[in-house]
Amino acid sequence: MCITANGILLENKGATDLVKFHWPSFDDVLVGGKFYSDAIITHLRPIQDAYNRYKTTYRMVKALLTGKMIAAREHTCSRIL
């Protein structure tokens, strides 16, 4: 591992010094009957989709309740809003 700044060598470590670093493991989800494993993000996608639907529904209901969506003038319900 070489550390340089503006073309100047600041530090040069050998391979034995690299053992001290903690290398995180990026495990995948093992699926029975498949050769390749699935990524973790594949299983998080439905949760994100459900959250997005919830937020969209919440915003629409909030807009309807606060009177932001107004009917046309000739419509009978326009007097209520």
Phi and psi restraints in degrees (range 20) as a CNS / XPLOR table:
assign (resid 1 and name C) (resid 2 and name N)
       (resid 2 and name CA) (resid 2 and name C) 1.0 -114.4 20.0 2
assign (resid 2 and name N) (resid 2 and name CA)
       (resid 2 and name C) (resid 3 and name N) 1.0 131.0 20.0 2
assign (resid 2 and name C) (resid 3 and name N)
       (resid 3 and name CA) (resid 3 and name C) 1.0 -110.8 20.0 2
assign (resid 3 and name N) (resid 3 and name CA)
       (resid 3 and name C) (resid 4 and name N) 1.0 120.9 20.0 2
assign (resid 3 and name C) (resid 4 and name N)
       (resid 4 and name CA) (resid 4 and name C) 1.0 -127.4 20.0 2
assign (resid 4 and name N) (resid 4 and name CA)
       (resid 4 and name C) (resid 5 and name N) 1.0 155.3 20.0 2
assign (resid 4 and name C) (resid 5 and name N)
       (resid 5 and name CA) (resid 5 and name C) 1.0 -145.3 20.0 2
assign (resid 5 and name N) (resid 5 and name CA)
       (resid 5 and name C) (resid 6 and name N) 1.0 121.8 20.0 2
assign (resid 5 and name C) (resid 6 and name N)
       (resid 6 and name CA) (resid 6 and name C) 1.0 55.6 20.0 2
assign (resid 6 and name N) (resid 6 and name CA)
       (resid 6 and name C) (resid 7 and name N) 1.0 36.9 20.0 2
assign (resid 6 and name C) (resid 7 and name N)
       (resid 7 and name CA) (resid 7 and name C) 1.0 80.4 20.0 2
assign (resid 7 and name N) (resid 7 and name CA)
       (resid 7 and name C) (resid 8 and name N) 1.0 4.1 20.0 2
assign (resid 7 and name C) (resid 8 and name N)
       (resid 8 and name CA) (resid 8 and name C) 1.0 -103.0 20.0 2
assign (resid 8 and name N) (resid 8 and name CA)
       (resid 8 and name C) (resid 9 and name N) 1.0 128.4 20.0 2
assign (resid 8 and name C) (resid 9 and name N)
       (resid 9 and name CA) (resid 9 and name C) 1.0 -74.4 20.0 2
assign (resid 9 and name N) (resid 9 and name CA)
       (resid 9 and name C) (resid 10 and name N) 1.0 115.9 20.0 2
assign (resid 9 and name C) (resid 10 and name N)
       (resid 10 and name CA) (resid 10 and name C) 1.0 -92.7 20.0 2
assign (resid 10 and name N) (resid 10 and name CA)
       (resid 10 and name C) (resid 11 and name N) 1.0 -39.4 20.0 2
assign (resid 10 and name C) (resid 11 and name N)
       (resid 11 and name CA) (resid 11 and name C) 1.0 -152.7 20.0 2
assign (resid 11 and name N) (resid 11 and name CA)
       (resid 11 and name C) (resid 12 and name N) 1.0 140.8 20.0 2
assign (resid 11 and name C) (resid 12 and name N)
       (resid 12 and name CA) (resid 12 and name C) 1.0 -133.2 20.0 2
assign (resid 12 and name N) (resid 12 and name CA)
       (resid 12 and name C) (resid 13 and name N) 1.0 109.6 20.0 2
assign (resid 12 and name C) (resid 13 and name N)
       (resid 13 and name CA) (resid 13 and name C) 1.0 -107.7 20.0 2
assign (resid 13 and name N) (resid 13 and name CA)
       (resid 13 and name C) (resid 14 and name N) 1.0 144.6 20.0 2
assign (resid 13 and name C) (resid 14 and name N)
       (resid 14 and name CA) (resid 14 and name C) 1.0 -82.0 20.0 2
assign (resid 14 and name N) (resid 14 and name CA)
       (resid 14 and name C) (resid 15 and name N) 1.0 179.9 20.0 2
assign (resid 14 and name C) (resid 15 and name N)
       (resid 15 and name CA) (resid 15 and name C) 1.0 -68.1 20.0 2
assign (resid 15 and name N) (resid 15 and name CA)
       (resid 15 and name C) (resid 16 and name N) 1.0 -26.9 20.0 2
assign (resid 15 and name C) (resid 16 and name N)
       (resid 16 and name CA) (resid 16 and name C) 1.0 -70.4 20.0 2
assign (resid 16 and name N) (resid 16 and name CA)
       (resid 16 and name C) (resid 17 and name N) 1.0 -28.4 20.0 2
assign (resid 16 and name C) (resid 17 and name N)
       (resid 17 and name CA) (resid 17 and name C) 1.0 -74.9 20.0 2
assign (resid 17 and name N) (resid 17 and name CA)
       (resid 17 and name C) (resid 18 and name N) 1.0 -22.5 20.0 2
assign (resid 17 and name C) (resid 18 and name N)
       (resid 18 and name CA) (resid 18 and name C) 1.0 -71.4 20.0 2
assign (resid 18 and name N) (resid 18 and name CA)
       (resid 18 and name C) (resid 19 and name N) 1.0 -17.3 20.0 2
assign (resid 18 and name C) (resid 19 and name N)
       (resid 19 and name CA) (resid 19 and name C) 1.0 -67.0 20.0 2
assign (resid 19 and name N) (resid 19 and name CA)
       (resid 19 and name C) (resid 20 and name N) 1.0 -23.6 20.0 2
assign (resid 19 and name C) (resid 20 and name N)
       (resid 20 and name CA) (resid 20 and name C) 1.0 -70.9 20.0 2
assign (resid 20 and name N) (resid 20 and name CA)
       (resid 20 and name C) (resid 21 and name N) 1.0 -21.9 20.0 2
assign (resid 20 and name C) (resid 21 and name N)
       (resid 21 and name CA) (resid 21 and name C) 1.0 -73.1 20.0 2
assign (resid 21 and name N) (resid 21 and name CA)
       (resid 21 and name C) (resid 22 and name N) 1.0 146.5 20.0 2
assign (resid 21 and name C) (resid 22 and name N)
       (resid 22 and name CA) (resid 22 and name C) 1.0 -92.4 20.0 2
assign (resid 22 and name N) (resid 22 and name CA)
       (resid 22 and name C) (resid 23 and name N) 1.0 115.3 20.0 2
assign (resid 22 and name C) (resid 23 and name N)
       (resid 23 and name CA) (resid 23 and name C) 1.0 -94.8 20.0 2
assign (resid 23 and name N) (resid 23 and name CA)
       (resid 23 and name C) (resid 24 and name N) 1.0 115.6 20.0 2
assign (resid 23 and name C) (resid 24 and name N)
       (resid 24 and name CA) (resid 24 and name C) 1.0 -70.9 20.0 2
assign (resid 24 and name N) (resid 24 and name CA)
       (resid 24 and name C) (resid 25 and name N) 1.0 149.4 20.0 2
assign (resid 24 and name C) (resid 25 and name N)
       (resid 25 and name CA) (resid 25 and name C) 1.0 -98.1 20.0 2
assign (resid 25 and name N) (resid 25 and name CA)
       (resid 25 and name C) (resid 26 and name N) 1.0 137.2 20.0 2
assign (resid 25 and name C) (resid 26 and name N)
       (resid 26 and name CA) (resid 26 and name C) 1.0 -109.5 20.0 2
assign (resid 26 and name N) (resid 26 and name CA)
       (resid 26 and name C) (resid 27 and name N) 1.0 83.4 20.0 2
assign (resid 26 and name C) (resid 27 and name N)
       (resid 27 and name CA) (resid 27 and name C) 1.0 -78.6 20.0 2
assign (resid 27 and name N) (resid 27 and name CA)
       (resid 27 and name C) (resid 28 and name N) 1.0 146.1 20.0 2
assign (resid 27 and name C) (resid 28 and name N)
       (resid 28 and name CA) (resid 28 and name C) 1.0 -102.1 20.0 2
assign (resid 28 and name N) (resid 28 and name CA)
       (resid 28 and name C) (resid 29 and name N) 1.0 171.2 20.0 2
assign (resid 28 and name C) (resid 29 and name N)
       (resid 29 and name CA) (resid 29 and name C) 1.0 -88.4 20.0 2
assign (resid 29 and name N) (resid 29 and name CA)
       (resid 29 and name C) (resid 30 and name N) 1.0 116.9 20.0 2
assign (resid 29 and name C) (resid 30 and name N)
       (resid 30 and name CA) (resid 30 and name C) 1.0 -77.6 20.0 2
assign (resid 30 and name N) (resid 30 and name CA)
       (resid 30 and name C) (resid 31 and name N) 1.0 132.8 20.0 2
assign (resid 30 and name C) (resid 31 and name N)
       (resid 31 and name CA) (resid 31 and name C) 1.0 -119.0 20.0 2
assign (resid 31 and name N) (resid 31 and name CA)
       (resid 31 and name C) (resid 32 and name N) 1.0 127.4 20.0 2
assign (resid 31 and name C) (resid 32 and name N)
       (resid 32 and name CA) (resid 32 and name C) 1.0 -66.3 20.0 2
assign (resid 32 and name N) (resid 32 and name CA)
       (resid 32 and name C) (resid 33 and name N) 1.0 135.0 20.0 2
assign (resid 32 and name C) (resid 33 and name N)
       (resid 33 and name CA) (resid 33 and name C) 1.0 86.9 20.0 2
assign (resid 33 and name N) (resid 33 and name CA)
       (resid 33 and name C) (resid 34 and name N) 1.0 0.0 20.0 2
assign (resid 33 and name C) (resid 34 and name N)
       (resid 34 and name CA) (resid 34 and name C) 1.0 -117.2 20.0 2
assign (resid 34 and name N) (resid 34 and name CA)
       (resid 34 and name C) (resid 35 and name N) 1.0 142.7 20.0 2
assign (resid 34 and name C) (resid 35 and name N)
       (resid 35 and name CA) (resid 35 and name C) 1.0 -73.7 20.0 2
assign (resid 35 and name N) (resid 35 and name CA)
       (resid 35 and name C) (resid 36 and name N) 1.0 -45.5 20.0 2
assign (resid 35 and name C) (resid 36 and name N)
       (resid 36 and name CA) (resid 36 and name C) 1.0 -93.7 20.0 2
assign (resid 36 and name N) (resid 36 and name CA)
       (resid 36 and name C) (resid 37 and name N) 1.0 144.0 20.0 2
assign (resid 36 and name C) (resid 37 and name N)
       (resid 37 and name CA) (resid 37 and name C) 1.0 -84.3 20.0 2
assign (resid 37 and name N) (resid 37 and name CA)
       (resid 37 and name C) (resid 38 and name N) 1.0 162.0 20.0 2
assign (resid 37 and name C) (resid 38 and name N)
       (resid 38 and name CA) (resid 38 and name C) 1.0 -91.9 20.0 2
assign (resid 38 and name N) (resid 38 and name CA)
       (resid 38 and name C) (resid 39 and name N) 1.0 150.9 20.0 2
assign (resid 38 and name C) (resid 39 and name N)
       (resid 39 and name CA) (resid 39 and name C) 1.0 -77.6 20.0 2
assign (resid 39 and name N) (resid 39 and name CA)
       (resid 39 and name C) (resid 40 and name N) 1.0 156.6 20.0 2
assign (resid 39 and name C) (resid 40 and name N)
       (resid 40 and name CA) (resid 40 and name C) 1.0 -65.6 20.0 2
assign (resid 40 and name N) (resid 40 and name CA)
       (resid 40 and name C) (resid 41 and name N) 1.0 -35.7 20.0 2
assign (resid 40 and name C) (resid 41 and name N)
       (resid 41 and name CA) (resid 41 and name C) 1.0 -64.3 20.0 2
assign (resid 41 and name N) (resid 41 and name CA)
       (resid 41 and name C) (resid 42 and name N) 1.0 -25.7 20.0 2
assign (resid 41 and name C) (resid 42 and name N)
       (resid 42 and name CA) (resid 42 and name C) 1.0 -62.4 20.0 2
assign (resid 42 and name N) (resid 42 and name CA)
       (resid 42 and name C) (resid 43 and name N) 1.0 -36.5 20.0 2
assign (resid 42 and name C) (resid 43 and name N)
       (resid 43 and name CA) (resid 43 and name C) 1.0 -84.7 20.0 2
assign (resid 43 and name N) (resid 43 and name CA)
       (resid 43 and name C) (resid 44 and name N) 1.0 -15.8 20.0 2
assign (resid 43 and name C) (resid 44 and name N)
       (resid 44 and name CA) (resid 44 and name C) 1.0 -88.4 20.0 2
assign (resid 44 and name N) (resid 44 and name CA)
       (resid 44 and name C) (resid 45 and name N) 1.0 -14.1 20.0 2
assign (resid 44 and name C) (resid 45 and name N)
       (resid 45 and name CA) (resid 45 and name C) 1.0 -62.1 20.0 2
assign (resid 45 and name N) (resid 45 and name CA)
       (resid 45 and name C) (resid 46 and name N) 1.0 -45.2 20.0 2
assign (resid 45 and name C) (resid 46 and name N)
       (resid 46 and name CA) (resid 46 and name C) 1.0 -62.0 20.0 2
assign (resid 46 and name N) (resid 46 and name CA)
       (resid 46 and name C) (resid 47 and name N) 1.0 -33.0 20.0 2
assign (resid 46 and name C) (resid 47 and name N)
       (resid 47 and name CA) (resid 47 and name C) 1.0 -66.4 20.0 2
assign (resid 47 and name N) (resid 47 and name CA)
       (resid 47 and name C) (resid 48 and name N) 1.0 -42.4 20.0 2
assign (resid 47 and name C) (resid 48 and name N)
       (resid 48 and name CA) (resid 48 and name C) 1.0 -66.1 20.0 2
assign (resid 48 and name N) (resid 48 and name CA)
       (resid 48 and name C) (resid 49 and name N) 1.0 -38.8 20.0 2
assign (resid 48 and name C) (resid 49 and name N)
       (resid 49 and name CA) (resid 49 and name C) 1.0 -63.1 20.0 2
assign (resid 49 and name N) (resid 49 and name CA)
       (resid 49 and name C) (resid 50 and name N) 1.0 -42.6 20.0 2
assign (resid 49 and name C) (resid 50 and name N)
       (resid 50 and name CA) (resid 50 and name C) 1.0 -64.6 20.0 2
assign (resid 50 and name N) (resid 50 and name CA)
       (resid 50 and name C) (resid 51 and name N) 1.0 -39.6 20.0 2
assign (resid 50 and name C) (resid 51 and name N)
       (resid 51 and name CA) (resid 51 and name C) 1.0 -64.7 20.0 2
assign (resid 51 and name N) (resid 51 and name CA)
       (resid 51 and name C) (resid 52 and name N) 1.0 -41.4 20.0 2
assign (resid 51 and name C) (resid 52 and name N)
       (resid 52 and name CA) (resid 52 and name C) 1.0 -64.5 20.0 2
assign (resid 52 and name N) (resid 52 and name CA)
       (resid 52 and name C) (resid 53 and name N) 1.0 -40.4 20.0 2
assign (resid 52 and name C) (resid 53 and name N)
       (resid 53 and name CA) (resid 53 and name C) 1.0 -63.4 20.0 2
assign (resid 53 and name N) (resid 53 and name CA)
       (resid 53 and name C) (resid 54 and name N) 1.0 -40.2 20.0 2
assign (resid 53 and name C) (resid 54 and name N)
       (resid 54 and name CA) (resid 54 and name C) 1.0 -62.6 20.0 2
assign (resid 54 and name N) (resid 54 and name CA)
       (resid 54 and name C) (resid 55 and name N) 1.0 -45.7 20.0 2
assign (resid 54 and name C) (resid 55 and name N)
       (resid 55 and name CA) (resid 55 and name C) 1.0 -65.6 20.0 2
assign (resid 55 and name N) (resid 55 and name CA)
       (resid 55 and name C) (resid 56 and name N) 1.0 -38.1 20.0 2
assign (resid 55 and name C) (resid 56 and name N)
       (resid 56 and name CA) (resid 56 and name C) 1.0 -66.2 20.0 2
assign (resid 56 and name N) (resid 56 and name CA)
       (resid 56 and name C) (resid 57 and name N) 1.0 -44.2 20.0 2
assign (resid 56 and name C) (resid 57 and name N)
       (resid 57 and name CA) (resid 57 and name C) 1.0 -63.3 20.0 2
assign (resid 57 and name N) (resid 57 and name CA)
       (resid 57 and name C) (resid 58 and name N) 1.0 -42.1 20.0 2
assign (resid 57 and name C) (resid 58 and name N)
       (resid 58 and name CA) (resid 58 and name C) 1.0 -61.4 20.0 2
assign (resid 58 and name N) (resid 58 and name CA)
       (resid 58 and name C) (resid 59 and name N) 1.0 -43.2 20.0 2
assign (resid 58 and name C) (resid 59 and name N)
       (resid 59 and name CA) (resid 59 and name C) 1.0 -66.2 20.0 2
assign (resid 59 and name N) (resid 59 and name CA)
       (resid 59 and name C) (resid 60 and name N) 1.0 -39.0 20.0 2
assign (resid 59 and name C) (resid 60 and name N)
       (resid 60 and name CA) (resid 60 and name C) 1.0 -66.1 20.0 2
assign (resid 60 and name N) (resid 60 and name CA)
       (resid 60 and name C) (resid 61 and name N) 1.0 -44.4 20.0 2
assign (resid 60 and name C) (resid 61 and name N)
       (resid 61 and name CA) (resid 61 and name C) 1.0 -64.3 20.0 2
assign (resid 61 and name N) (resid 61 and name CA)
       (resid 61 and name C) (resid 62 and name N) 1.0 -40.6 20.0 2
assign (resid 61 and name C) (resid 62 and name N)
       (resid 62 and name CA) (resid 62 and name C) 1.0 -63.3 20.0 2
assign (resid 62 and name N) (resid 62 and name CA)
       (resid 62 and name C) (resid 63 and name N) 1.0 -40.6 20.0 2
assign (resid 62 and name C) (resid 63 and name N)
       (resid 63 and name CA) (resid 63 and name C) 1.0 -66.4 20.0 2
assign (resid 63 and name N) (resid 63 and name CA)
       (resid 63 and name C) (resid 64 and name N) 1.0 -37.9 20.0 2
assign (resid 63 and name C) (resid 64 and name N)
       (resid 64 and name CA) (resid 64 and name C) 1.0 -68.1 20.0 2
assign (resid 64 and name N) (resid 64 and name CA)
       (resid 64 and name C) (resid 65 and name N) 1.0 -38.9 20.0 2
assign (resid 64 and name C) (resid 65 and name N)
       (resid 65 and name CA) (resid 65 and name C) 1.0 -74.4 20.0 2
assign (resid 65 and name N) (resid 65 and name CA)
       (resid 65 and name C) (resid 66 and name N) 1.0 -27.9 20.0 2
assign (resid 65 and name C) (resid 66 and name N)
       (resid 66 and name CA) (resid 66 and name C) 1.0 -88.7 20.0 2
assign (resid 66 and name N) (resid 66 and name CA)
       (resid 66 and name C) (resid 67 and name N) 1.0 -1.9 20.0 2
assign (resid 66 and name C) (resid 67 and name N)
       (resid 67 and name CA) (resid 67 and name C) 1.0 80.8 20.0 2
assign (resid 67 and name N) (resid 67 and name CA)
       (resid 67 and name C) (resid 68 and name N) 1.0 24.6 20.0 2
assign (resid 67 and name C) (resid 68 and name N)
       (resid 68 and name CA) (resid 68 and name C) 1.0 -75.0 20.0 2
assign (resid 68 and name N) (resid 68 and name CA)
       (resid 68 and name C) (resid 69 and name N) 1.0 -26.5 20.0 2
assign (resid 68 and name C) (resid 69 and name N)
       (resid 69 and name CA) (resid 69 and name C) 1.0 -98.2 20.0 2
assign (resid 69 and name N) (resid 69 and name CA)
       (resid 69 and name C) (resid 70 and name N) 1.0 107.1 20.0 2
assign (resid 69 and name C) (resid 70 and name N)
       (resid 70 and name CA) (resid 70 and name C) 1.0 -106.3 20.0 2
assign (resid 70 and name N) (resid 70 and name CA)
       (resid 70 and name C) (resid 71 and name N) 1.0 138.8 20.0 2
assign (resid 70 and name C) (resid 71 and name N)
       (resid 71 and name CA) (resid 71 and name C) 1.0 -76.0 20.0 2
assign (resid 71 and name N) (resid 71 and name CA)
       (resid 71 and name C) (resid 72 and name N) 1.0 166.9 20.0 2
assign (resid 71 and name C) (resid 72 and name N)
       (resid 72 and name CA) (resid 72 and name C) 1.0 -64.2 20.0 2
assign (resid 72 and name N) (resid 72 and name CA)
       (resid 72 and name C) (resid 73 and name N) 1.0 159.9 20.0 2
assign (resid 72 and name C) (resid 73 and name N)
       (resid 73 and name CA) (resid 73 and name C) 1.0 -63.5 20.0 2
assign (resid 73 and name N) (resid 73 and name CA)
       (resid 73 and name C) (resid 74 and name N) 1.0 -35.8 20.0 2
assign (resid 73 and name C) (resid 74 and name N)
       (resid 74 and name CA) (resid 74 and name C) 1.0 -80.0 20.0 2
assign (resid 74 and name N) (resid 74 and name CA)
       (resid 74 and name C) (resid 75 and name N) 1.0 -4.1 20.0 2
assign (resid 74 and name C) (resid 75 and name N)
       (resid 75 and name CA) (resid 75 and name C) 1.0 -78.6 20.0 2
assign (resid 75 and name N) (resid 75 and name CA)
       (resid 75 and name C) (resid 76 and name N) 1.0 145.4 20.0 2
assign (resid 75 and name C) (resid 76 and name N)
       (resid 76 and name CA) (resid 76 and name C) 1.0 -70.1 20.0 2
assign (resid 76 and name N) (resid 76 and name CA)
       (resid 76 and name C) (resid 77 and name N) 1.0 -26.9 20.0 2
assign (resid 76 and name C) (resid 77 and name N)
       (resid 77 and name CA) (resid 77 and name C) 1.0 -82.3 20.0 2
assign (resid 77 and name N) (resid 77 and name CA)
       (resid 77 and name C) (resid 78 and name N) 1.0 -5.5 20.0 2
assign (resid 77 and name C) (resid 78 and name N)
       (resid 78 and name CA) (resid 78 and name C) 1.0 -67.5 20.0 2
assign (resid 78 and name N) (resid 78 and name CA)
       (resid 78 and name C) (resid 79 and name N) 1.0 -24.0 20.0 2
assign (resid 78 and name C) (resid 79 and name N)
       (resid 79 and name CA) (resid 79 and name C) 1.0 -72.1 20.0 2
assign (resid 79 and name N) (resid 79 and name CA)
       (resid 79 and name C) (resid 80 and name N) 1.0 -28.6 20.0 2
assign (resid 79 and name C) (resid 80 and name N)
       (resid 80 and name CA) (resid 80 and name C) 1.0 -70.2 20.0 2
assign (resid 80 and name N) (resid 80 and name CA)
       (resid 80 and name C) (resid 81 and name N) 1.0 -38.1 20.0 2
